[in-house]
Amino acid sequence: MRWKNKRYRSTKLQAMRSGQADNGQLWPETGTKNSDGDTVTAYCDGGSRGNPGPSGYGVYLEGANGVSVGELSEFLGKRTNNFAEYSGLLAALDFALKNGHPKLRVVADSELMVKQIKGQYRVNSPELRPLYEEAKRRIAQLDFFRIEHVLRNKNKKADELANRAMDRGMGKTSSAATEKPKRPELPTVKGFVKNGVVHFLEGELPDGIFVKVVPDRQ
């Protein structure tokens, strides 16, 4: 990465070391600061059932055109909720670096993690400190990075992926819980109409069901 001048470079390095940057954005001044044309957005979420308990993360990534470019999820074992949130962020950063996406926007519903990455909160947890340091290291390799906090209802896809990961780790089947029950197959019954009443030639149908009558020109 090229730095515009020594003064900017010094300010940039000081911000990275303290975990702070303007609006949580870390980038060199390359002239693409406000360009989102090729920016990938990663919706990240992590959860723990018990805190600590069975945990997992989910990441849904999409390009600037809104088309999905990837889905990530992993069961983490017995961990805290915050550990899972950071694991989701690290997975998103790893995906961006390995797949040639130097501009990354992260959306997460963990206010703690977002404000720690922005430098607004200190990282005092011994469990989270290594994850925070690794996140900063990966962020520094990107040309553009931004992280934003949203409410959980704005992060549904990532939340669903995180829950699937926890379900897998706990031996549950997510699809069975979310799929609508299939309707039983009903037989086709032939009949004829007389005085506005349908009379069956054979068989019968359960009371209370709706039917569709199709004329048969035999």
Backbone hydrogen bonds, N-H to C=O, Kabsch-Sander energy under -0.5 kcal/mol:
donor,donor_aa,acceptor,acceptor_aa,energy
9,R,5,N,-2.2
10,S,6,K,-2.4
11,T,7,R,-2.1
12,K,8,Y,-2.7
13,L,9,R,-2.5
14,Q,10,S,-2.2
15,A,11,T,-2.2
16,M,12,K,-2.2
17,R,13,L,-2.3
18,S,14,Q,-1.7
19,G,15,A,-0.8
20,Q,15,A,-2.5
21,A,118,K,-1.0
24,G,21,A,-2.0
25,Q,22,D,-2.3
26,L,24,G,-0.5
26,L,145,F,-0.9
27,W,25,Q,-0.6
30,T,28,P,-1.6
35,S,32,T,-1.6
36,D,34,N,-0.6
39,T,36,D,-1.2
40,V,103,K,-2.4
41,T,62,E,-2.8
42,A,105,R,-3.2
43,Y,41,T,-0.6
43,Y,60,Y,-3.3
44,C,42,A,-0.7
44,C,107,V,-2.9
45,D,58,G,-2.0
47,G,56,G,-2.5
49,R,54,P,-2.7
50,G,48,S,-1.2
53,G,79,R,-2.1
55,S,77,G,-2.1
56,G,47,G,-2.0
57,Y,74,E,-1.8
58,G,45,D,-2.9
59,V,72,L,-3.0
60,Y,43,Y,-2.4
61,L,59,V,-0.5
61,L,70,G,-2.8
62,E,41,T,-2.4
63,G,67,V,-2.7
66,G,63,G,-2.0
69,V,61,L,-2.6
70,G,61,L,-1.2
72,L,59,V,-2.8
74,E,57,Y,-1.5
76,L,55,S,-2.8
77,G,55,S,-0.7
79,R,53,G,-2.4
79,R,77,G,-1.0
84,A,80,T,-1.9
85,E,81,N,-2.1
86,Y,82,N,-2.3
87,S,83,F,-2.1
88,G,84,A,-1.8
89,L,85,E,-1.7
90,L,86,Y,-2.6
91,A,87,S,-2.0
92,A,88,G,-2.0
93,L,89,L,-2.4
94,D,90,L,-2.5
95,F,91,A,-2.3
96,A,92,A,-2.2
97,L,93,L,-2.3
98,K,94,D,-2.4
99,N,95,F,-1.6
100,G,97,L,-0.6
101,H,96,A,-2.9
104,L,102,P,-0.5
104,L,144,F,-2.4
105,R,40,V,-2.9
106,V,146,R,-3.3
107,V,42,A,-2.9
108,A,148,E,-2.4
109,D,44,C,-0.7
111,E,109,D,-1.0
114,V,110,S,-2.3
115,K,111,E,-2.5
116,Q,112,L,-2.1
117,I,113,M,-2.6
118,K,114,V,-1.9
119,G,115,K,-0.5
119,G,116,Q,-0.8
120,Q,115,K,-2.5
121,Y,115,K,-1.5
124,N,122,R,-0.8
129,R,125,S,-2.1
132,Y,128,L,-2.7
133,E,129,R,-2.5
134,E,130,P,-2.2
135,A,131,L,-2.3
136,K,132,Y,-2.3
137,R,133,E,-2.0
138,R,134,E,-2.2
139,I,135,A,-2.6
140,A,136,K,-2.1
141,Q,138,R,-1.2
142,L,139,I,-1.8
143,D,102,P,-1.8
144,F,102,P,-1.9
146,R,104,L,-1.6
148,E,106,V,-2.6
150,V,108,A,-2.0
154,K,151,L,-2.1
155,N,152,R,-2.0
159,D,155,N,-2.0
160,E,156,K,-2.5
161,L,157,K,-1.9
162,A,158,A,-2.3
163,N,159,D,-2.2
164,R,160,E,-2.1
165,A,161,L,-2.0
166,M,162,A,-2.0
167,D,163,N,-2.6
168,R,164,R,-2.7
169,G,165,A,-2.2
170,M,166,M,-1.6
171,G,168,R,-1.3
172,K,167,D,-3.4
174,S,172,K,-0.6
177,A,173,T,-0.9
177,A,174,S,-0.6
178,T,174,S,-1.3
179,E,175,S,-2.6
189,V,187,P,-0.6
192,F,199,H,-2.3
194,K,197,V,-2.6
197,V,194,K,-1.5
199,H,192,F,-3.3
199,H,197,V,-0.5
200,F,198,V,-0.5
201,L,190,K,-2.5
202,E,190,K,-0.9
209,I,206,P,-1.0
213,V,211,V,-0.5
214,V,212,K,-0.6
217,R,215,P,-0.6
218,Q,216,D,-1.1
